[in-house]
Every structure is written in structure tokens, then in C-alpha cells.
Amino acid sequence: MKKKKEDEGRVRKAYAAHGSRSQKTMSFRLDNENAEWLNQHPNKGRYINELIKADRERCETR
């Protein structure tokens, strides 16, 4: 089954318990060594979010 052109690049939206659109589900590829590192963390989503927040703060203070 082929994907429709409109479906390419779409992000699936996950709804919080109260129905807001506070999260999005994304998929992406990792290098093997990065995947092994990420698999060591029990809460991968939280770990990735913390890394992104730290990077944003670092970039905003420049």
C-alpha cells in the first residue's frame, strides 16, 4: 500500500488526559551507537525532551 502524498511528513498528535494537544509523536532514525545509548534510559521521551530544552536554553543565552 502506497502512502498518499498528503501523508508524507505528517506528525501524529497525542492528546493529554485533559484533551489538549500538548504532545506530538515523531519517528526518526538514529545511528546505532546513539540508539544503544538511548536504550539505556528508562524514559526515552523525557531524556530527549531534557536534552532539547538544555540545548534551547544554551542557544538563547548566546
Secondary structure, DSSP 8 states (H G I E B T S, - for coil): ----GGGTT--EEE--TTS---EEE------HHHHHHHHTSS-HHHHHHHHHHHHHHHHHT-
